[in-house]
Amino acid sequence: MSDTSKNRKYRPATLAVRAGQSRGLEQEHSEPIYTTSSFVFDSAEQAAARFSYQEAGNVYSRFTNPTVSVFEKRLAALEGGQTCVGTASGMSAMLSICMAGLAAGDHIVSSRSIFGASQMLINQVLAGFDVSSSFVELSNLDAWRAALTKQTKMVFFETPTNPLTELGDIAAISELVHAYNPDILVVVDNCFCTPILQRPLEFGADVVMHSATKFIDGQGRCVGGAIVGSEEFVGEKVFSFMRTAGPSMSPFNAWVFAKGLETMPLRVNQASDNAMQLAQWLSEQAGVEHVFYPGLESHPQYELAKKQQSKAGAVVSFTLKGGQAAAWELINKTQLLSITANLGDTRTTITHPYTTTHARWTEQQKLSAGIVDGLLRVAVGLEDVADIIDDINF
């Protein structure tokens, strides 16, 4: 199977393994890594045609590379998008979307519950380019509606959120935004679920972004990002920004990510099953004040999770009654879990969001987003879940 097999509708597990590859003259079974900065042309005429987009083909690895192309085509097929652009990191993916879709004087509406660096990008970097912003409660549709203005060009949210696993109703938010103005871009960060558990474009979103560093890689090896959407926006505007500004994905990282996609269905489903068992166990522990996990019936958006996700995901957060002292004590006594802020790994990780991922937020911002000092986030991996529980057991 190569990317010419679009005439047949394959299921996600097959797309994850097969989509995007076009075999070369050597008929390689596994896609190669093209570690070259530039490409040679047959003639001056062909070079001119390539540079002017009159002929498709490779030009320079900053913006055209066969290995990166395999990854991009494979992820686009999984997400159900027309095209994909790979980037150097998840944050460069978000920056590329904003620089391609916003201009001075524009307005962006974002969920209040987003990754710390994402909020800093909106509050500080975009503000420096005269882009105004509003932050709303993710689940409050009236708040989304009230925040929209004539200057709004983009809305952005994660679902589930990091770290409290709050859900945004993708269909409802997309519908109300497009009813107000069909030209407003609805951008969804699908990092936590991946297309294995959730496909935002099917629910009305316009653009999907990923930190490929997380579940796409799956083993904590490389940093990268990706953007999936329409040919008009992603294929032209985002690609043009990436080509000019250069937040490019390296061929080696793209090869790692393409390989990561091959096993992603297995990894994400197993990690989600493990997380469900961990969440159920945590909810029964006397020292735990609250468990945040969409797979639990106690989660306020349990029904929404069943509607737009196939499983609840691999991230479980919980608060301890003893605050930061209790949280740090639990972290410091673990022997199996990795103390790191990364997630999506085969190895289970644990972090204290208040002093790590959201450390740069003000106290008021943390309070508004529910990031309290007793909160812990566990990104569940592929170890035996009984061993994970034994390591946390207090």
C-alpha angles and dihedrals in degrees: 000000000000132000087278089076093083090118089075123063109229125189122249098261090054094045090050090059104032114024123106103019123122110183119231132220091287091058091228116190094210118046113254128231110249101210097182130118096208143017131229124238128215093227145353088260092056091047090053091047092051094049092048093047092242088122127035117233147097120307112158130351094238087078109002123045127144094225093050088047092057091055093046095050092046095051092044089054092050094049094043093238130140095237145353136214119204118214139190095259142351091263091050087053090056092045091050092052092050096045091048096045105035137059136182110297094027126123131222126198116206138178112256090227103072137125112291096242090048091057091047090052091053096041098043114014099039092039087059088060092052095257111144123209144199127200121209140179106273098225096042106095092182089057091052091050094047093049095058117103138173088265094054111116102161143025122198135192144152122227118219093024127228116274108349097051093229112166130227117210097237095191095046095046092045092049096051093044094049091044088057093045124346090206094065110105116233107208121190126191103218096179097120097049104028117200088289091074103020138017109195095188089065089058095052104274117141102208134025122198132192141190095223086194089080126051095347092064090030098185104064096249109121142024120231147128140212141202124203128188145092127349089238097056107021098027095047114017100032092039091050091053092046091049093050102036096036108222086151132168114240119237092239093052090046090054091051091049093047088053089046090056090057092065098029096101091055095043099044094046094048094045090050091052090050091048091052091056092046092050092051091050093047092051089062097052119106095217093055115092098188139353121214111205128128092218093067119088087225090067108103091227098043092126092049090051090056090049101051104022130057091209135007098251137240102281122094123179128187141172125230123216092232096062123217094342092057092043094052091044091055093046093048094051095053115108103177104037119081115239099223138115094233120102140187092062129137084239119071114246133197130198142168104234095195092066101026124030093021099031094116093056120101119249090253092052091050092048092049092050095045095247100149128176094250094057122115128184122208118191101200120222137186103284118117103286090225089062091049090052092046090053093052096038111122 
